[in-house]
Amino acid sequence: MKKFYSFIALVLFSAMSITAQNSPLLSGASFTNSALNDSFFEVVNYRGAFGSSNWTQGWANFDPQNTNYPTPNVTVNGGDITSNTTWTSNNVYLLNGWVYVKSGATLTIEPGTIIRGDKTNKGALIIEKGGKLIANGTATNPIVFTSNQSAGNRDYGDWGGLIILGNAVINVAGGSATIEGGVGSTYGGTIDNDNSGIIKYVRVEFPGIAFSANNEINGITFGGVGSETEVDYVQVSYCGDDSFEWFGGTVNAKHLISFRSWDDDFDTDFGFRGKIQFAVALRDKNIADVSGSNGFESDNDGTGSTNTPITKPIFSNFTLIGPMQNLTDTIHSNFKRAMHLRRNTKLNVFNSVFSGWPVGLFIDGSASQSNATNDELRIENCVLAGMTNFFASQFERNYFTSTSRNNDTMATASMMMLVDPFNMTNP
């Protein structure tokens, strides 16, 4: 049944470490919904991204602005990679323009390799359909894509970002489309189990550029990426647009971090149907996008059509910490909602925690509201805490607080029992 917490938390725990024994988030998770009946999902008792272990240790970086990286000694100019290529950890690479891994070619990046993006030419790495990226780092030797600016002088959008494109099904007429960002490459096909490689223990810092209005390169863009692609332990920091965006496809992922994003943390559209478990987002209260910054943004497509496959990802065990530690905090006026679900999406969210946004939940438009009423859009065993308004309207209130969905609200962020989650250098 639903619960409304109004007590004062006495024991705190770190969002990035072991949880306190009496935290309300240590229980309440459920994996009985048929959407979670999949070997991909790890069954845990806790809601949110963290239980008794800290999966960010060793490889994540929450102060990339002040990290000293070595100077590049190998320049990779814009152009095509057409044969199997390896970037080695004894070199530091400069992406000087848009670099394309073409169909039939595999780019392998060794653990511990550093790749820096040129600011003037907005370096970016694009893995085209049929190409592969093997970026298989380790917890002690992550692969780092970062700005080529010096420590203390880095900024949002210093370079382009990482674009992965595949042959999985999307819901665009004709089955393929040109990816956003102006790079000119296409995505989408008929192979839902397509394999674009491995992205594991990878950090992407200071990416994200606007090619034109509503046409941006995100931190990591997934376009029609298939389910045989492996994505695990990936952090995007200081992105000038969305940290992660999925355009259709079926790729799954675990252990994602969105840190100090400019726009949305996790954006899904064009028929994305992947599964994601264990993800965290942390926001800077002074940084938000003119388009309106959200934790989740989800659309079937730009017009809310009935094109199939419908956008229907399955998310579990997310922790989204918004910009507002206290209800009296002054935050950027462009911050909007923890979840903005619109345009006929059927997003499923389970066992997740959202805190510190002006609005917790907005199910926008009759199509998405109908999906929610029919239990095709689902939010279950979740927590909203410390919001100015938990709900955009009475519809969301009635939906979220239905006893069958077992959701909770908490009046303040402190009731979640997180130690310093709003600390932007050592959360």
JOCOR-V909829 format. One record per residue. N is the residue number from 1. PSI is psi in degrees with one decimal (* if undefined). BURIAL is 1 if it has 24 or more other C-alpha atoms within 12 Angstrom, else 0. D_CENTER is the distance of its C-alpha to the mean C-alpha in Angstrom with 1 decimal. Layout:
[[N/PSI/BURIAL/D_CENTER] [N/PSI/BURIAL/D_CENTER]]
This chain:
[[1/160.3/0/29.6] [2/153.9/0/27.6] [3/143.1/1/28.1] [4/114.6/0/28.2] [5/129.8/1/28.1] [6/11.6/0/30.3] [7/166.6/0/31.4] [8/128.4/0/30.9] [9/132.1/0/28.8] [10/-27.6/0/31.2] [11/133.5/0/29.2] [12/158.3/1/25.8] [13/158.8/1/23.4] [14/137.8/1/20.7] [15/-19.3/1/17.1] [16/21.1/1/17.0] [17/-157.7/1/20.3] [18/141.9/1/22.8] [19/150.7/1/23.0] [20/150.9/1/26.4] [21/-31.1/0/28.6] [22/16.9/0/29.0] [23/135.9/1/25.5] [24/-15.8/1/24.9] [25/-11.3/1/21.4] [26/-10.9/1/23.0] [27/176.7/1/24.2] [28/-11.2/1/23.5] [29/151.2/1/21.0] [30/139.3/1/22.3] [31/26.5/1/21.7] [32/-18.8/0/24.7] [33/138.9/1/23.0] [34/-25.3/0/23.6] [35/-25.1/1/20.1] [36/4.7/1/19.4] [37/72.0/0/22.5] [38/138.8/0/21.0] [39/-15.4/0/21.5] [40/-38.1/0/17.8] [41/131.0/1/17.3] [42/125.1/0/18.8] [43/119.2/0/21.0] [44/164.2/1/20.8] [45/-24.1/1/22.6] [46/153.2/1/20.1] [47/144.4/1/17.6] [48/-175.9/1/14.4] [49/-15.5/1/12.7] [50/138.0/1/16.0] [51/-110.7/1/19.6] [52/-1.2/0/22.3] [53/155.8/0/20.6] [54/98.8/1/18.2] [55/-0.2/1/16.0] [56/-14.3/1/14.9] [57/138.3/1/18.5] [58/-31.6/0/20.0] [59/-27.2/1/17.1] [60/159.2/1/14.7] [61/117.5/1/16.0] [62/12.9/1/15.8] [63/55.2/0/18.7] [64/-18.3/1/18.1] [65/-33.5/1/20.3] [66/14.5/0/23.3] [67/131.0/0/22.8] [68/116.7/0/25.6] [69/147.9/1/24.8] [70/156.6/1/27.8] [71/138.1/0/29.1] [72/141.2/1/28.3] [73/-3.7/0/31.3] [74/123.1/0/30.2] [75/127.5/0/29.3] [76/102.7/1/27.5] [77/156.8/0/28.6] [78/138.5/0/26.9] [79/-162.3/0/28.0] [80/140.7/1/27.8] [81/114.2/1/27.5] [82/-4.9/0/29.7] [83/164.7/0/30.6] [84/130.5/0/29.0] [85/143.8/0/28.2] [86/129.8/0/27.2] [87/126.5/1/26.0] [88/155.1/0/27.5] [89/-12.4/1/26.7] [90/-0.1/0/30.0] [91/157.4/1/29.0] [92/125.4/1/26.6] [93/141.4/1/25.4] [94/118.1/1/25.2] [95/108.9/1/23.3] [96/72.8/1/25.8] [97/-170.2/1/24.7] [98/118.8/1/22.8] [99/125.0/1/23.2] [100/125.1/1/23.1] [101/112.3/1/23.3] [102/165.9/1/25.5] [103/133.2/1/26.2] [104/-11.3/0/28.0] [105/148.2/1/26.9] [106/126.5/1/24.8] [107/118.4/1/23.4] [108/129.3/1/23.4] [109/123.0/1/22.2] [110/151.1/1/23.8] [111/139.4/1/22.3] [112/-1.6/1/22.7] [113/141.7/1/22.7] [114/129.2/1/21.8] [115/125.1/1/21.0] [116/135.9/1/21.4] [117/131.6/1/20.7] [118/133.9/1/23.8] [119/-40.7/1/23.5] [120/-46.2/0/26.4] [121/4.6/1/25.5] [122/59.6/1/21.7] [123/144.0/1/21.3] [124/153.3/1/18.6] [125/122.3/1/18.4] [126/119.1/1/18.4] [127/109.5/1/18.8] [128/168.3/1/20.9] [129/129.4/1/21.7] [130/-13.2/1/23.9] [131/167.1/1/22.8] [132/147.3/1/21.0] [133/121.9/1/19.1] [134/90.0/1/20.0] [135/81.3/1/18.1] [136/78.9/1/19.0] [137/-173.4/1/19.0] [138/169.5/1/20.1] [139/-31.2/1/19.5] [140/-16.2/0/22.4] [141/70.7/1/21.9] [142/157.5/1/18.3] [143/133.7/1/18.0] [144/122.4/1/17.1] [145/124.0/1/16.4] [146/176.8/1/17.5] [147/150.8/1/19.7] [148/3.6/1/23.4] [149/158.6/1/24.5] [150/161.6/0/26.3] [151/134.0/0/25.1] [152/-11.5/0/25.2] [153/13.2/0/25.0] [154/156.6/1/21.4] [155/165.3/1/19.4] [156/136.2/1/16.4] [157/30.1/1/16.8] [158/-26.8/1/19.3] [159/179.8/1/18.5] [160/-65.7/1/16.7] [161/-166.1/1/13.9] [162/126.4/1/13.3] [163/122.4/1/13.8] [164/124.7/1/14.3] [165/139.3/1/16.7] [166/-171.2/1/18.4] [167/14.6/1/21.1] [168/165.3/1/19.4] [169/136.5/1/20.4] [170/171.3/1/19.0] [171/23.8/1/20.8] [172/140.7/1/22.3] [173/131.9/0/26.1] [174/-14.2/0/27.5] [175/-1.2/1/24.5] [176/160.4/1/23.1] [177/163.9/1/21.8] [178/129.3/1/21.3] [179/149.8/1/17.8] [180/159.8/1/16.9] [181/-5.7/1/17.7] [182/6.7/1/21.4] [183/-14.6/1/21.3] [184/0.4/0/23.4] [185/153.3/1/22.0] [186/161.9/1/21.8] [187/160.5/1/19.6] [188/146.2/1/20.4] [189/-139.2/1/23.3] [190/9.3/1/24.7] [191/90.1/1/23.4] [192/-24.6/1/20.7] [193/28.2/1/21.1] [194/153.6/1/20.8] [195/113.6/1/19.9] [196/5.2/1/18.3] [197/-148.0/1/18.5] [198/131.0/1/16.7] [199/101.4/1/13.8] [200/133.5/1/14.4] [201/65.3/1/14.7] [202/135.7/1/13.4] [203/140.5/1/12.6] [204/113.0/1/11.9] [205/134.2/1/13.6] [206/36.9/1/14.8] [207/-171.4/1/13.8] [208/101.7/1/13.4] [209/151.8/1/16.6] [210/111.6/1/18.2] [211/-40.8/0/20.7] [212/177.6/0/22.0] [213/130.4/0/21.2] [214/30.4/0/18.2] [215/78.5/0/18.1] [216/157.3/1/15.6] [217/124.3/1/14.0] [218/-179.2/1/10.4] [219/-60.2/1/9.1] [220/123.5/1/8.5] [221/126.9/1/9.9] [222/117.0/1/10.8] [223/109.8/1/14.0] [224/35.5/1/16.1] [225/137.1/1/15.0] [226/169.7/1/17.0] [227/-13.9/1/16.8] [228/-7.0/1/18.9] [229/137.0/1/16.2] [230/123.9/1/15.0] [231/118.1/1/11.6] [232/137.4/1/11.7] [233/72.8/1/11.4] [234/130.2/1/9.2] [235/130.3/1/8.6] [236/125.9/1/7.9] [237/141.6/1/10.5] [238/47.6/1/12.6] [239/137.6/1/11.0] [240/-1.5/1/13.5] [241/-133.9/1/11.4] [242/143.8/1/7.8] [243/-52.9/1/5.5] [244/131.5/1/4.0] [245/135.2/1/6.8] [246/121.0/1/8.9] [247/94.8/1/12.6] [248/-171.0/1/14.5] [249/-176.9/1/15.1] [250/12.5/1/14.9] [251/140.4/1/12.8] [252/162.9/1/11.8] [253/152.9/1/9.6] [254/155.6/1/10.2] [255/66.3/1/9.7] [256/144.0/1/6.3] [257/126.1/1/6.7] [258/115.4/1/5.7] [259/117.2/1/9.4] [260/45.0/1/11.5] [261/157.1/1/9.6] [262/-45.7/1/12.3] [263/-116.6/1/11.1] [264/155.0/1/8.2] [265/-48.6/1/5.0] [266/114.3/1/3.8] [267/129.8/1/7.0] [268/138.7/1/9.3] [269/-179.6/1/12.9] [270/35.9/1/16.1] [271/27.9/1/16.4] [272/133.1/1/13.2] [273/24.3/1/14.4] [274/173.1/1/12.4] [275/136.9/1/12.0] [276/132.5/1/9.3] [277/141.7/1/10.8] [278/91.5/1/10.5] [279/147.8/1/7.3] [280/144.4/1/8.0] [281/138.0/1/7.6] [282/132.9/1/10.9] [283/146.6/1/12.4] [284/123.5/1/15.6] [285/-15.1/1/18.1] [286/-2.7/0/19.7] [287/117.3/1/17.0] [288/158.8/1/15.8] [289/149.2/1/16.1] [290/-25.4/0/19.3] [291/-11.5/0/17.7] [292/116.8/1/16.4] [293/132.1/1/13.1] [294/162.1/1/11.3] [295/-62.7/1/8.7] [296/137.2/1/8.4] [297/129.0/1/10.3] [298/130.8/1/11.8] [299/150.8/1/15.0] [300/-45.1/1/17.2] [301/-173.4/1/18.1] [302/-19.8/0/19.3] [303/-4.1/0/22.5] [304/33.4/1/21.6] [305/176.4/1/23.9] [306/16.1/1/24.7] [307/140.1/1/23.8] [308/154.4/1/23.0] [309/143.5/1/21.0] [310/143.8/1/19.4] [311/115.8/1/15.6] [312/64.0/1/15.4] [313/161.2/1/12.4] [314/113.9/1/13.0] [315/138.8/1/10.7] [316/144.7/1/12.6] [317/56.3/1/12.6] [318/146.3/1/9.8] [319/112.4/1/11.1] [320/109.1/1/10.1] [321/112.1/1/12.8] [322/-167.7/1/13.8] [323/-9.3/1/16.4] [324/105.2/1/19.5] [325/-41.6/1/21.1] [326/155.2/1/24.3] [327/-18.1/1/25.2] [328/-1.2/0/27.5] [329/144.6/0/25.0] [330/122.3/0/25.0] [331/167.0/1/21.6] [332/136.7/1/20.8] [333/-14.1/0/22.0] [334/-2.7/1/19.1] [335/138.5/1/16.8] [336/-77.9/1/16.9] [337/149.2/1/15.2] [338/-43.2/1/12.9] [339/118.7/1/12.8] [340/102.3/1/14.2] [341/117.4/1/15.1] [342/178.2/1/17.6] [343/46.9/1/19.5] [344/23.4/1/20.3] [345/155.3/1/16.9] [346/38.6/1/17.5] [347/138.9/1/14.1] [348/128.8/1/15.0] [349/127.2/1/13.6] [350/149.1/1/15.7] [351/41.3/1/16.4] [352/163.0/1/13.8] [353/132.5/1/14.6] [354/132.3/1/14.0] [355/144.8/1/16.2] [356/35.8/1/17.6] [357/156.3/1/16.9] [358/-40.0/1/19.8] [359/136.6/1/19.2] [360/-53.5/1/17.5] [361/128.1/1/17.6] [362/108.9/1/18.6] [363/103.2/1/19.5] [364/115.0/1/20.6] [365/155.5/1/23.6] [366/-34.0/0/26.1] [367/-47.7/1/24.3] [368/-36.8/1/21.2] [369/-38.3/1/23.6] [370/-40.2/1/25.8] [371/-39.1/1/23.0] [372/-45.3/1/22.5] [373/-35.5/0/26.2] [374/9.0/0/26.6] [375/32.3/1/23.9] [376/-35.9/1/21.9] [377/124.6/1/19.0] [378/138.0/1/18.8] [379/111.3/1/17.7] [380/143.5/1/19.6] [381/42.2/1/20.2] [382/165.9/1/17.8] [383/132.7/1/18.6] [384/128.4/1/18.6] [385/140.5/1/20.1] [386/43.3/1/21.6] [387/147.9/1/20.9] [388/-46.8/1/23.5] [389/122.8/1/23.5] [390/-35.4/1/21.9] [391/146.1/1/22.4] [392/-27.4/1/22.8] [393/178.4/0/26.0] [394/-28.4/0/28.2] [395/-49.9/0/26.6] [396/-38.9/1/23.3] [397/-49.3/1/25.5] [398/-40.0/0/27.6] [399/-53.0/1/24.8] [400/-37.2/1/22.8] [401/2.7/1/26.0] [402/130.7/1/27.7] [403/-28.2/0/28.9] [404/-19.2/0/27.9] [405/-13.1/1/24.2] [406/38.8/1/24.7] [407/159.3/1/22.3] [408/154.0/1/23.2] [409/148.3/1/23.3] [410/134.2/1/24.1] [411/-36.1/1/25.9] [412/159.1/1/24.4] [413/-32.0/1/21.5] [414/-24.0/1/24.0] [415/-13.8/1/24.7] [416/-19.3/1/21.6] [417/60.7/1/23.2] [418/136.2/1/20.7] [419/112.0/1/22.4] [420/43.3/0/21.4] [421/-14.7/1/17.6] [422/4.6/1/18.2] [423/116.9/1/19.6] [424/0.2/1/17.6] [425/-20.5/0/19.4] [426/66.2/0/19.8] [427/*/1/17.7]]
